[in-house]
Amino acid sequence: MSDHQFLIDLLILLALALGSGLIFARLRLSPIIGYLASGVIAGPYGLHLIRNVNEVEVIAEFGVILLLFTIGLEFSVTRLLRLKRLLLGGGLAQMLLSGAAFIGLGVLYGLEIKTAIPIAMALVLSSTAIVLKLLSERGEIDTAHGRMSLGILLAQDLAVVFFLVLLPLLAGQDLTFSIRKIAEVALLLGGVLLFSRYLLQPILLSILKTRSQELFRITILALVLVTAWLTGEVGLSLELGAFLAGLALAESPYAHQALSDILPFRDTFLAIFFVSIGMLVNLDLVIAQWPLVLAVTVIVSVVKLIAVVLATILCRYPLRIALLSGMLLFQAGEFSFVFLKAATDLALIPDNAYQVVLAVIALTMITTPLIATQAERWSAGIAALFGGSVGDVHPEMQERTANLSGHVLIAGYGLSGRNVGQILRRFDIPHLYVELNAENVSKGRREGEFIVYGDIASSEVLHKLGVERANALVLAINDPAALARTISIARQSNPDLYILARTRYVAELEHLCQLGADEVIPDEFEASLQLGANLMRRFDRNEGRILHVLSEMRQQHYSSMVQTDAPSHGLSILDGGQLDYQAVPDDSPYLGVSLAGIDLRKLTGVTVVGVIRQERTIYNPAGSFCIEQGDTLMLLGSTEDVLRASELLHGHSLN
C-alpha cells in the first residue's frame, strides 16, 4: 500500500509541476516560481497532499545531481582553469565578506559562536540549481554576469567540502578526523583524474562499438551514480561527485551525446526538486514569527548582494555587471539545507534557530526568479545613477581614441568578433574591440589588436570610444539584455550609425530591429541555411541554384520577421529585378564571344551578375569575359527581359 501511496505522491507532484509551470510560462515568468509555489501548497505545512516527504526529497536530489553532472559536461577542466580568477578571487571574496558579516550579526543577536559559524557557512552558499537554470533559460551562461555567477557558484560548491570537514571540529571532535577526511578527498580527486585520463575513453569506446544506445545511457548513469556514491562515502556531497563525473567526461568526444541523453531526466527531476524546496516552508512558523523571518530574509539578501557586488568589482567588472550578479546570487542554496542538517545532527544549531534559518533559505530561493526578471533593468538603472563605474575606459585609452572618426566598434573578442576584425583589417578600415573579459583583453593586446576593457552597454563607455563619430557598431556578444541596451543607447547617440548585431535566436530579431539595429543576424537561421547549402553541394546540385534558393529564403524570412517600417539594408540583391539562370546552349552562336561583344544589357535589358562555370561561380565578370560551352549565366532583370536574353542566346532574332 505504501508503494501505491508513493506513486500517488509522485503523480500529484508531476501534475502540480505541469500545471504551475504552464501557468507561469503563460505569464512569461520562470516556471521555477510555479514549482516552488506548488511545493508550498502541497507540502506538510500547506494542504498536506504529499505523504512521503522524505522519499520525495530523495528523488528530488537526483535533479541536483544530474544538474551538476551537465554543468561538469559543459565545463571541461581547461575551461574551468580559465575561470580560476573568478573562482579564487570572486568566490573567495564573496564567502569571506558575507561569512564575516553573518557571524558578526549572529553574535550581536545573541547566538553562541559555535552556532553562528555553521549558520554563516550555510548562508554564504547560493543556489546552483536555480541560478544556472535561470541563466540557461535566458541563454546567459556565457555572458559576463553568467561567468561571474558560475565562478562564485563553483567556488561555493567546492567550499562545501571544507565546510563539512570543519564541522566536526566545531562540535569538539579531534583533528585526526578532519586530516583523514582531507586525505580521502585528495585521494578521490586524484583517482577521478587518473580514471578520466586513462580508463574512461577505452571503456566508452568499447560500449559504443556495440552500437547500443541503451548500453551507452546505462554506462553514463552508472558513471554519475558511482562517482556521486564515492564522494558521499568520504563525507562529501553527492552533487560534487556528479560534477566531477561530468568534468571527467567533458574532455571526451562523447560529451555531447551524453548531454543529450541526460537532459530529459535532468529537467524532470529538477522540477520535482524545486517542488520539494517549496515543501520545506513552514507556513505556521512564517505566520507566527513573520517579523523575525522577514527581517532575517531581508538582511541575508542585502548582505549577500553587497558581498557579491564587492567581489565582482574586485574582479574588475563594471557596476552594472556587479549588481546583476548580486541580484542573481543573493539567495541561500540547496547545499545550505544539507549543511544545516549536518550541523543540527552534531547539536551545533538549536531547533528554533534551525526552523527560522530553514524558512529564510526557502524564501530567498522562492523570491530569486521574481527578482531575476527585473535584475537587468534595476542594475542598469542603479549603475546609471552612479555614473562611471569600474571597467570604464582608462583615460589613457580614451586619449588614444580621441581622434578616431569613421571607425568601427566591435563588441566582443570572441570568434565572431575576431573574424569581423580580420575582414576589416584586410580592407584597411580602422576598428577597435570592446571586451569585458579581462583574459580576452590581455590576449587581444598580446596579438596586437586595438582592444579596450569596458562595458559596451554603458553610455559613458560608448561616448568615450567615440560612438558619435563612428561609422558602424558590430555587436558580437552573447548577452541578450546587454545587446538590447547597447542598441538603444547607440542609436540615440548617433542616428546615422550602422548597427549590425548578432543574436542566437530568431525570436529576438524584430525586437532588436525596433530598438534601432539596422541588421540582425540570427545564428540559428544562418546556421540552418549553411547546413542546407552544404547538403545540396554534397548532392552535386548547381551552385548558382543553391545561391538563388538561399537568397529567396533570406528575403522571405527577414521580411516576414521585420515590420515594414523597420530599416532594412542589403537583405537581397533582387531589389533591382528578378534573378534567373540561363544555361548557354551548346550550339549558341555566342560561344567564344565576350560579354561586351554580346551587350545583353543594351539588347535585352538584363545584367549579367555572375557566370557559373564547372561548379565555380564568377561574380561580376568583366566585359572581356568570354562565354564557353557549359556556362550558366546569372541574369538580373524583369521576366520579359530574361526571356528575350534566352531567345538571343539560342540564336533567335529579336523583333
Secondary structure per residue as TSV (DSSP state, phi and psi in degrees):
chain	resnum	aa	ss	phi	psi
A	1	M	-	360.0	-37.1
A	2	S	H	-63.5	-35.2
A	3	D	H	-62.6	-40.6
A	4	H	H	-65.8	-38.1
A	5	Q	H	-63.5	-40.1
A	6	F	H	-64.7	-38.1
A	7	L	H	-63.8	-40.5
A	8	I	H	-63.1	-43.3
A	9	D	H	-59.0	-43.4
A	10	L	H	-64.6	-40.8
A	11	L	H	-64.4	-39.9
A	12	I	H	-63.0	-43.3
A	13	L	H	-60.2	-48.1
A	14	L	H	-64.9	-39.1
A	15	A	H	-64.7	-42.8
A	16	L	H	-66.0	-41.9
A	17	A	H	-63.0	-42.0
A	18	L	H	-65.2	-48.7
A	19	G	H	-64.7	-49.4
A	20	S	H	-68.2	-39.2
A	21	G	H	-61.4	-40.5
A	22	L	H	-66.3	-43.3
A	23	I	H	-62.4	-48.3
A	24	F	H	-71.3	-30.1
A	25	A	H	-66.4	-39.0
A	26	R	H	-65.0	-31.4
A	27	L	T	-81.8	3.1
A	28	R	T	61.1	36.1
A	29	L	S	-115.2	160.9
A	30	S	-	-63.9	133.5
A	31	P	H	-59.6	-19.3
A	32	I	H	-59.5	-37.2
A	33	I	H	-61.0	-42.3
A	34	G	H	-63.6	-41.2
A	35	Y	H	-61.9	-45.0
A	36	L	H	-64.3	-42.8
A	37	A	H	-63.7	-37.2
A	38	S	H	-61.7	-39.3
A	39	G	H	-65.3	-38.8
A	40	V	H	-62.0	-42.1
A	41	I	H	-69.7	-43.8
A	42	A	H	-88.3	-12.1
A	43	G	S	-73.2	179.6
A	44	P	T	-66.1	-18.7
A	45	Y	T	-100.0	0.5
A	46	G	T	-108.6	-120.6
A	47	L	T	-83.3	-3.0
A	48	H	-	56.6	45.4
A	49	L	-	-76.8	-24.9
A	50	I	-	-99.8	126.4
A	51	R	S	-92.2	-49.5
A	52	N	-	-93.1	75.2
A	53	V	H	-64.5	-41.0
A	54	N	H	-62.5	-41.3
A	55	E	H	-67.1	-36.1
A	56	V	H	-63.9	-40.2
A	57	E	H	-64.4	-36.1
A	58	V	H	-63.6	-45.8
A	59	I	H	-63.9	-41.0
A	60	A	H	-61.3	-32.9
A	61	E	H	-64.1	-26.4
A	62	F	H	-62.5	-32.2
A	63	G	H	-61.8	-44.8
A	64	V	H	-68.3	-38.2
A	65	I	H	-59.4	-47.2
A	66	L	H	-69.4	-33.1
A	67	L	H	-62.4	-47.3
A	68	L	H	-65.6	-32.5
A	69	F	H	-63.8	-46.4
A	70	T	H	-66.7	-32.5
A	71	I	H	-64.3	-43.5
A	72	G	H	-61.0	-37.2
A	73	L	H	-62.9	-39.4
A	74	E	H	-81.9	-16.0
A	75	F	S	-120.7	96.4
A	76	S	-	-69.9	170.1
A	77	V	H	-59.9	-39.1
A	78	T	H	-61.7	-45.4
A	79	R	H	-69.1	-34.5
A	80	L	H	-64.3	-38.4
A	81	L	H	-65.3	-29.3
A	82	R	H	-69.7	-19.2
A	83	L	T	-94.1	9.0
A	84	K	H	-59.8	-34.1
A	85	R	H	-65.2	-40.1
A	86	L	I	-74.3	-36.3
A	87	L	I	-64.3	-52.5
A	88	L	I	-78.8	-41.8
A	89	G	I	-79.4	-63.3
A	90	G	I	-65.7	-49.7
A	91	G	I	-63.9	-45.4
A	92	L	H	-66.1	-43.1
A	93	A	H	-62.7	-42.8
A	94	Q	H	-61.8	-44.2
A	95	M	H	-69.3	-39.6
A	96	L	H	-66.6	-43.9
A	97	L	H	-65.6	-51.4
A	98	S	H	-69.8	-37.6
A	99	G	H	-62.6	-45.0
A	100	A	H	-61.7	-40.9
A	101	A	H	-64.4	-43.4
A	102	F	H	-67.6	-38.9
A	103	I	H	-64.8	-44.0
A	104	G	H	-62.1	-44.6
A	105	L	H	-66.1	-38.2
A	106	G	H	-63.4	-44.9
A	107	V	H	-65.6	-40.1
A	108	L	H	-62.4	-34.4
A	109	Y	H	-75.6	-15.5
A	110	G	T	112.8	7.3
A	111	L	-	-79.4	149.2
A	112	E	-	-68.2	152.5
A	113	I	H	-61.7	-35.6
A	114	K	H	-71.9	-15.7
A	115	T	H	-91.8	-39.2
A	116	A	H	-65.4	-37.2
A	117	I	H	-65.2	-52.0
A	118	P	H	-64.4	-33.3
A	119	I	H	-64.3	-42.1
A	120	A	H	-63.9	-40.4
A	121	M	H	-61.2	-37.9
A	122	A	H	-70.1	-39.3
A	123	L	H	-78.3	-21.9
A	124	V	T	-72.0	-17.6
A	125	L	-	-78.9	144.5
A	126	S	-	-114.3	170.5
A	127	S	-	-87.0	104.2
A	128	T	H	-61.8	-42.3
A	129	A	H	-61.7	-48.8
A	130	I	H	-71.4	-48.2
A	131	V	H	-65.0	-45.7
A	132	L	H	-69.4	-31.9
A	133	K	H	-64.4	-43.8
A	134	L	H	-64.0	-45.0
A	135	L	H	-63.5	-39.2
A	136	S	H	-66.7	-42.7
A	137	E	H	-59.8	-36.6
A	138	R	T	-96.8	4.1
A	139	G	T	63.8	38.9
A	140	E	-	-117.3	17.4
A	141	I	T	-61.6	-38.9
A	142	D	T	-93.4	9.7
A	143	T	S	-79.2	171.7
A	144	A	H	-61.8	-47.4
A	145	H	H	-71.9	-25.6
A	146	G	H	-67.9	-44.9
A	147	R	H	-64.7	-40.9
A	148	M	H	-63.6	-46.1
A	149	S	H	-61.9	-43.1
A	150	L	H	-64.6	-41.1
A	151	G	H	-60.1	-45.2
A	152	I	H	-66.6	-42.4
A	153	L	H	-63.1	-43.1
A	154	L	H	-66.7	-37.5
A	155	A	H	-61.9	-41.2
A	156	Q	H	-64.9	-43.2
A	157	D	H	-62.0	-39.5
A	158	L	H	-70.4	-31.9
A	159	A	H	-67.9	-25.5
A	160	V	H	-55.6	-35.4
A	161	V	H	-56.8	-51.0
A	162	F	H	-73.0	-32.6
A	163	F	H	-61.4	-45.2
A	164	L	H	-66.9	-30.7
A	165	V	H	-70.6	-35.5
A	166	L	H	-76.8	-23.9
A	167	L	H	-54.5	-48.3
A	168	P	H	-59.2	-30.9
A	169	L	H	-65.3	-40.6
A	170	L	H	-64.4	-29.9
A	171	A	T	-84.2	0.0
A	172	G	T	95.1	6.1
A	173	Q	-	-76.3	159.7
A	174	D	-	-77.3	167.5
A	175	L	H	-71.0	-26.4
A	176	T	H	-59.6	-32.6
A	177	F	H	-59.6	-48.3
A	178	S	H	-68.2	-38.7
A	179	I	H	-62.7	-40.6
A	180	R	H	-63.3	-40.5
A	181	K	H	-64.3	-41.6
A	182	I	H	-62.8	-40.8
A	183	A	H	-63.9	-40.4
A	184	E	H	-64.4	-40.9
A	185	V	H	-62.8	-46.6
A	186	A	H	-61.2	-41.1
A	187	L	H	-64.3	-42.0
A	188	L	H	-63.6	-47.0
A	189	L	H	-62.2	-41.4
A	190	G	H	-64.0	-39.8
A	191	G	H	-64.5	-42.7
A	192	V	H	-62.4	-40.6
A	193	L	H	-63.9	-45.3
A	194	L	H	-66.0	-40.7
A	195	F	H	-62.6	-45.2
A	196	S	H	-66.2	-31.9
A	197	R	H	-82.6	-35.3
A	198	Y	H	-114.8	-25.1
A	199	L	T	-113.4	-32.2
A	200	L	H	-62.6	-45.9
A	201	Q	H	-60.4	-49.2
A	202	P	H	-61.2	-36.7
A	203	I	H	-64.0	-48.3
A	204	L	H	-65.4	-37.2
A	205	L	H	-63.5	-41.7
A	206	S	H	-66.8	-34.4
A	207	I	H	-67.0	-43.2
A	208	L	H	-67.6	-27.5
A	209	K	T	-64.7	-21.2
A	210	T	T	-74.8	-13.3
A	211	R	T	58.0	33.8
A	212	S	-	-114.5	112.7
A	213	Q	H	-65.2	-33.4
A	214	E	H	-62.7	-43.9
A	215	L	H	-65.3	-36.6
A	216	F	H	-64.3	-44.7
A	217	R	H	-63.9	-42.0
A	218	I	H	-62.6	-40.7
A	219	T	H	-62.6	-43.0
A	220	I	H	-64.6	-46.2
A	221	L	H	-62.5	-40.0
A	222	A	H	-63.2	-40.9
A	223	L	H	-60.0	-45.0
A	224	V	H	-62.5	-49.8
A	225	L	H	-69.1	-38.4
A	226	V	H	-65.6	-44.6
A	227	T	H	-64.9	-41.1
A	228	A	H	-62.4	-41.6
A	229	W	H	-64.0	-41.3
A	230	L	H	-62.8	-43.3
A	231	T	H	-66.1	-35.2
A	232	G	H	-64.3	-35.8
A	233	E	H	-67.3	-28.5
A	234	V	T	-95.4	13.3
A	235	G	T	88.4	11.4
A	236	L	S	-98.7	177.6
A	237	S	-	-78.6	146.2
A	238	L	H	-61.9	-34.4
A	239	E	H	-64.1	-37.8
A	240	L	H	-63.1	-38.8
A	241	G	H	-61.9	-41.1
A	242	A	H	-63.8	-39.0
A	243	F	H	-63.3	-41.9
A	244	L	H	-63.7	-37.7
A	245	A	H	-63.5	-43.6
A	246	G	H	-63.9	-39.4
A	247	L	H	-63.5	-38.5
A	248	A	H	-66.3	-36.5
A	249	L	H	-83.6	-18.1
A	250	A	H	-62.1	-30.6
A	251	E	T	-79.8	-9.0
A	252	S	S	-88.0	159.3
A	253	P	T	-74.2	-1.4
A	254	Y	T	-101.5	7.5
A	255	A	H	-63.0	-40.9
A	256	H	H	-66.6	-39.3
A	257	Q	H	-65.8	-41.0
A	258	A	H	-62.7	-40.2
A	259	L	H	-63.3	-45.1
A	260	S	H	-66.0	-31.1
A	261	D	H	-74.7	-32.2
A	262	I	H	-86.5	-30.0
A	263	L	H	-51.9	-45.9
A	264	P	H	-60.2	-41.6
A	265	F	H	-64.6	-43.2
A	266	R	H	-59.9	-48.7
A	267	D	H	-64.5	-37.5
A	268	T	H	-67.0	-47.9
A	269	F	H	-68.5	-32.2
A	270	L	H	-65.3	-37.9
A	271	A	H	-59.5	-43.3
A	272	I	H	-65.1	-37.6
A	273	F	H	-60.4	-46.5
A	274	F	H	-65.3	-35.4
A	275	V	H	-63.8	-41.2
A	276	S	H	-65.5	-32.2
A	277	I	H	-64.6	-42.6
A	278	G	H	-61.2	-31.2
A	279	M	H	-68.5	-18.0
A	280	L	T	-79.1	-14.7
A	281	V	-	-72.0	115.6
A	282	N	-	-85.0	96.8
A	283	L	H	-61.6	-36.1
A	284	D	H	-62.1	-43.7
A	285	L	H	-67.3	-42.3
A	286	V	H	-60.9	-41.7
A	287	I	H	-70.7	-42.5
A	288	A	H	-70.1	-37.4
A	289	Q	T	-120.7	37.8
A	290	W	H	-60.2	-35.1
A	291	P	H	-62.3	-42.2
A	292	L	H	-67.2	-46.7
A	293	V	H	-61.9	-43.7
A	294	L	H	-65.1	-44.3
A	295	A	H	-62.6	-45.3
A	296	V	H	-65.9	-38.6
A	297	T	H	-61.4	-44.3
A	298	V	H	-66.0	-43.6
A	299	I	H	-62.5	-47.5
A	300	V	H	-58.9	-45.4
A	301	S	H	-63.4	-44.4
A	302	V	H	-67.7	-44.2
A	303	V	H	-60.5	-45.4
A	304	K	H	-68.4	-38.4
A	305	L	H	-61.3	-46.2
A	306	I	H	-64.2	-40.8
A	307	A	H	-62.8	-42.7
A	308	V	H	-66.9	-40.3
A	309	V	H	-60.5	-47.7
A	310	L	H	-64.4	-41.2
A	311	A	H	-64.2	-38.7
A	312	T	H	-69.0	-39.5
A	313	I	H	-66.0	-35.9
A	314	L	H	-61.4	-28.5
A	315	C	T	-86.3	11.7
A	316	R	T	67.6	36.8
A	317	Y	-	-100.2	152.1
A	318	P	-	-70.3	167.4
A	319	L	H	-61.1	-38.4
A	320	R	H	-60.6	-44.3
A	321	I	H	-67.6	-38.7
A	322	A	H	-63.0	-45.2
A	323	L	H	-65.8	-40.6
A	324	L	H	-63.0	-42.5
A	325	S	H	-64.4	-40.8
A	326	G	H	-63.5	-37.8
A	327	M	H	-74.2	-11.5
A	328	L	H	-94.6	-24.4
A	329	L	S	-115.3	17.6
A	330	F	-	-75.9	-13.6
A	331	Q	S	-86.6	165.2
A	332	A	-	-82.8	173.7
A	333	G	-	-125.3	179.0
A	334	E	H	-66.0	-30.4
A	335	F	H	-70.8	-19.9
A	336	S	H	-62.0	-38.0
A	337	F	H	-63.7	-44.2
A	338	V	H	-61.1	-45.4
A	339	F	H	-67.7	-41.8
A	340	L	H	-60.9	-42.7
A	341	K	H	-63.0	-41.3
A	342	A	H	-64.4	-39.9
A	343	A	H	-67.7	-37.0
A	344	T	H	-67.2	-39.8
A	345	D	H	-62.3	-27.4
A	346	L	T	-91.6	9.8
A	347	A	T	62.1	32.6
A	348	L	-	-89.7	-22.8
A	349	I	S	-125.1	125.0
A	350	P	-	-68.0	159.2
A	351	D	H	-61.9	-41.6
A	352	N	H	-64.2	-44.2
A	353	A	H	-64.2	-37.3
A	354	Y	H	-60.2	-44.9
A	355	Q	H	-66.6	-40.0
A	356	V	H	-65.5	-47.4
A	357	V	H	-64.0	-37.7
A	358	L	H	-59.8	-45.1
A	359	A	H	-64.8	-39.6
A	360	V	H	-64.2	-44.2
A	361	I	H	-59.7	-47.0
A	362	A	H	-63.4	-40.7
A	363	L	H	-67.6	-39.2
A	364	T	H	-65.6	-35.8
A	365	M	H	-69.0	-38.1
A	366	I	H	-65.9	-38.4
A	367	T	H	-79.8	-13.1
A	368	T	H	-57.8	-50.3
A	369	P	H	-61.2	-31.6
A	370	L	H	-67.7	-45.5
A	371	I	H	-66.5	-38.7
A	372	A	H	-61.5	-32.0
A	373	T	H	-66.2	-25.8
A	374	Q	H	-107.1	-0.7
A	375	A	H	-60.0	-43.1
A	376	E	H	-62.5	-46.7
A	377	R	H	-65.2	-45.4
A	378	W	H	-65.8	-44.2
A	379	S	H	-65.4	-39.6
A	380	A	H	-65.4	-40.8
A	381	G	H	-65.8	-44.9
A	382	I	H	-65.9	-42.3
A	383	A	H	-62.1	-36.4
A	384	A	H	-66.4	-33.5
A	385	L	H	-64.0	-33.1
A	386	F	T	-91.2	2.9
A	387	G	-	67.6	-136.1
A	388	G	S	-59.9	149.0
A	389	S	-	-138.0	173.2
A	390	V	T	-56.8	134.1
A	391	G	T	102.4	-7.2
A	392	D	-	-67.6	165.2
A	393	V	-	-65.0	133.0
A	394	H	-	-63.5	142.6
A	395	P	H	-53.6	-37.8
A	396	E	H	-63.3	-39.9
A	397	M	H	-69.7	-36.3
A	398	Q	H	-62.1	-36.5
A	399	E	H	-65.5	-35.8
A	400	R	H	-69.2	-26.1
A	401	T	H	-97.7	-0.3
A	402	A	T	-61.7	-34.5
A	403	N	T	-97.1	3.0
A	404	L	-	-70.0	139.0
A	405	S	-	-150.6	139.6
A	406	G	S	71.6	18.5
A	407	H	-	-87.4	173.4
A	408	V	E	-115.9	128.6
A	409	L	E	-95.3	128.6
A	410	I	E	-116.3	117.0
A	411	A	E	-90.3	114.5
A	412	G	-	106.4	127.8
A	413	Y	-	-108.8	36.7
A	414	G	S	-83.3	-165.9
A	415	L	H	-60.7	-45.1
A	416	S	H	-62.7	-47.2
A	417	G	H	-62.9	-41.7
A	418	R	H	-64.3	-39.7
A	419	N	H	-64.4	-41.5
A	420	V	H	-61.5	-42.7
A	421	G	H	-61.9	-39.4
A	422	Q	H	-63.2	-40.2
A	423	I	H	-64.5	-44.2
A	424	L	H	-63.1	-38.0
A	425	R	H	-62.8	-40.7
A	426	R	H	-67.7	-25.1
A	427	F	T	-99.6	10.9
A	428	D	T	57.6	39.5
A	429	I	-	-100.7	123.5
A	430	P	-	-64.3	137.4
A	431	H	E	-155.1	160.3
A	432	L	E	-147.0	153.5
A	433	Y	E	-100.0	148.9
A	434	V	E	-123.0	124.5
A	435	E	E	-140.9	142.4
A	436	L	S	-97.6	-16.3
A	437	N	-	-85.1	112.7
A	438	A	H	-60.9	-34.8
A	439	E	H	-67.3	-38.9
A	440	N	H	-65.8	-36.0
A	441	V	H	-63.5	-46.1
A	442	S	H	-61.7	-41.7
A	443	K	H	-62.7	-44.5
A	444	G	H	-62.9	-39.2
A	445	R	H	-69.2	-36.1
A	446	R	H	-63.4	-31.7
A	447	E	T	-87.0	5.7
A	448	G	T	82.9	16.5
A	449	E	-	-86.4	152.5
A	450	F	-	-84.8	95.6
A	451	I	E	-133.1	136.6
A	452	V	E	-120.8	153.0
A	453	Y	E	-93.9	122.0
A	454	G	S	178.8	168.6
A	455	D	-	-96.1	110.4
A	456	I	T	-63.1	-22.0
A	457	A	T	-81.8	0.7
A	458	S	-	-90.6	128.6
A	459	S	H	-63.5	-33.0
A	460	E	H	-67.2	-42.1
A	461	V	H	-62.9	-46.4
A	462	L	H	-59.4	-41.1
A	463	H	H	-65.1	-43.8
A	464	K	H	-67.5	-25.0
A	465	L	T	-92.4	7.6
A	466	G	T	75.3	42.6
A	467	V	T	-63.3	-27.7
A	468	E	T	-67.2	-25.7
A	469	R	T	-102.2	-6.1
A	470	A	-	-74.1	156.4
A	471	N	S	-93.0	-32.3
A	472	A	E	-153.8	156.9
A	473	L	E	-130.0	123.1
A	474	V	E	-110.1	121.6
A	475	L	E	-105.4	102.0
A	476	A	-	-114.8	50.9
A	477	I	-	-116.8	163.1
A	478	N	S	-101.8	4.9
A	479	D	-	-95.4	105.7
A	480	P	H	-60.6	-41.0
A	481	A	H	-66.8	-45.0
A	482	A	H	-64.4	-33.8
A	483	L	H	-60.5	-50.3
A	484	A	H	-63.9	-43.0
A	485	R	H	-65.1	-42.3
A	486	T	H	-64.6	-43.1
A	487	I	H	-59.9	-44.5
A	488	S	H	-63.1	-46.4
A	489	I	H	-66.4	-44.5
A	490	A	H	-64.1	-39.9
A	491	R	H	-65.9	-39.0
A	492	Q	H	-67.3	-35.6
A	493	S	H	-74.3	-33.6
A	494	N	-	-145.5	95.2
A	495	P	T	-61.2	-23.8
A	496	D	T	-93.2	-0.7
A	497	L	-	-67.3	134.9
A	498	Y	E	-87.1	117.6
A	499	I	E	-111.1	117.0
A	500	L	E	-115.3	121.6
A	501	A	E	-122.2	149.8
A	502	R	E	-112.6	134.6
A	503	T	E	-133.9	156.8
A	504	R	S	-77.6	-33.7
A	505	Y	-	-121.8	141.7
A	506	V	G	-62.3	-33.3
A	507	A	G	-61.2	-22.0
A	508	E	G	-87.8	-7.5
A	509	L	H	-60.9	-52.6
A	510	E	H	-62.6	-42.5
A	511	H	H	-61.1	-44.0
A	512	L	H	-68.7	-34.9
A	513	C	H	-66.6	-38.2
A	514	Q	H	-65.0	-32.3
A	515	L	H	-72.6	-19.9
A	516	G	T	132.9	3.5
A	517	A	-	-70.6	137.7
A	518	D	S	-75.8	-43.9
A	519	E	E	-142.4	143.2
A	520	V	E	-127.7	127.0
A	521	I	E	-105.3	107.4
A	522	P	E	-81.8	125.4
A	523	D	H	-57.2	-45.5
A	524	E	H	-66.0	-34.4
A	525	F	H	-73.9	-47.8
A	526	E	H	-64.4	-36.6
A	527	A	H	-63.9	-38.5
A	528	S	H	-65.8	-36.1
A	529	L	H	-66.2	-40.7
A	530	Q	H	-66.2	-36.8
A	531	L	H	-60.7	-47.5
A	532	G	H	-64.7	-40.6
A	533	A	H	-64.4	-44.7
A	534	N	H	-63.5	-35.6
A	535	L	H	-65.0	-42.5
A	536	M	H	-67.3	-34.3
A	537	R	H	-66.4	-34.9
A	538	R	H	-64.0	-31.2
A	539	F	T	-88.7	11.3
A	540	D	T	59.7	35.8
A	541	R	-	-78.4	157.9
A	542	N	-	-62.0	128.9
A	543	E	H	-61.6	-40.8
A	544	G	H	-63.1	-40.4
A	545	R	H	-64.8	-37.4
A	546	I	H	-62.1	-46.6
A	547	L	H	-62.8	-36.8
A	548	H	H	-63.1	-46.2
A	549	V	H	-62.9	-43.5
A	550	L	H	-61.2	-41.4
A	551	S	H	-63.1	-43.7
A	552	E	H	-62.6	-44.3
A	553	M	H	-64.7	-39.3
A	554	R	H	-63.5	-44.7
A	555	Q	H	-62.6	-45.9
A	556	Q	H	-63.5	-43.7
A	557	H	H	-67.8	-52.4
A	558	Y	H	-67.6	-36.3
A	559	S	H	-69.5	-28.7
A	560	S	H	-79.2	-26.6
A	561	M	H	-85.3	-27.9
A	562	V	S	-107.3	136.3
A	563	Q	-	-65.4	157.2
A	564	T	T	-63.7	-27.0
A	565	D	T	-89.5	-0.7
A	566	A	S	-80.0	147.5
A	567	P	-	-66.4	146.4
A	568	S	-	-147.5	128.2
A	569	H	-	-130.9	125.4
A	570	G	S	63.3	32.4
A	571	L	S	-74.9	-23.5
A	572	S	-	-157.3	153.3
A	573	I	G	-89.3	5.6
A	574	L	G	-88.8	4.6
A	575	D	G	-60.8	-28.7
A	576	G	G	-92.5	8.9
A	577	G	S	146.8	-161.7
A	578	Q	E	-100.1	135.5
A	579	L	E	-93.2	124.0
A	580	D	E	-136.0	166.9
A	581	Y	E	-121.8	134.0
A	582	Q	E	-132.3	112.8
A	583	A	E	-72.1	134.0
A	584	V	-	-75.8	122.3
A	585	P	-	-60.7	149.5
A	586	D	T	-63.4	-26.0
A	587	D	T	-105.7	21.8
A	588	S	-	-64.4	136.9
A	589	P	T	-69.7	-7.4
A	590	Y	T	-101.1	9.4
A	591	L	T	-62.3	129.7
A	592	G	T	85.3	-3.6
A	593	V	-	-92.6	142.4
A	594	S	B	-74.4	160.2
A	595	L	H	-63.0	-36.3
A	596	A	H	-66.0	-33.8
A	597	G	H	-68.6	-34.2
A	598	I	H	-79.1	-42.4
A	599	D	-	55.8	58.0
A	600	L	H	-59.6	-34.1
A	601	R	H	-63.8	-41.2
A	602	K	H	-73.5	-38.8
A	603	L	H	-81.2	-34.1
A	604	T	H	-123.8	-18.7
A	605	G	S	93.7	-3.0
A	606	V	-	-90.8	158.4
A	607	T	E	-116.7	131.3
A	608	V	E	-83.8	107.7
A	609	V	E	-96.4	-8.8
A	610	G	E	-175.0	160.6
A	611	V	E	-133.4	129.3
A	612	I	E	-99.0	119.2
A	613	R	E	-132.3	116.0
A	614	Q	T	51.2	52.3
A	615	E	T	64.0	18.9
A	616	R	E	-120.7	131.4
A	617	T	E	-99.9	126.2
A	618	I	E	-109.3	109.4
A	619	Y	E	-87.5	146.4
A	620	N	S	47.3	58.5
A	621	P	-	-65.1	148.1
A	622	A	-	-72.5	164.2
A	623	G	T	-62.9	-25.7
A	624	S	T	-80.9	-2.9
A	625	F	-	-67.1	127.3
A	626	C	B	-99.2	139.4
A	627	I	-	-78.1	137.8
A	628	E	-	-122.9	164.2
A	629	Q	T	-63.2	134.9
A	630	G	T	94.4	-4.0
A	631	D	-	-72.9	152.0
A	632	T	E	-124.8	126.1
A	633	L	E	-93.0	137.0
A	634	M	E	-96.0	112.1
A	635	L	E	-111.0	134.7
A	636	L	E	-114.6	120.8
A	637	G	E	171.7	-176.6
A	638	S	-	-74.0	168.2
A	639	T	H	-60.3	-41.4
A	640	E	H	-66.3	-39.3
A	641	D	H	-66.0	-41.6
A	642	V	H	-64.3	-38.7
A	643	L	H	-64.0	-40.5
A	644	R	H	-64.8	-39.2
A	645	A	H	-64.8	-38.4
A	646	S	H	-63.0	-42.6
A	647	E	H	-61.6	-41.6
A	648	L	H	-65.1	-43.6
A	649	L	H	-65.5	-27.3
A	650	H	T	-81.7	-3.4
A	651	G	T	92.7	8.5
A	652	H	-	-83.4	146.2
A	653	S	-	-77.7	149.0
A	654	L	-	-101.9	124.7
A	655	N	-	-96.0	360.0
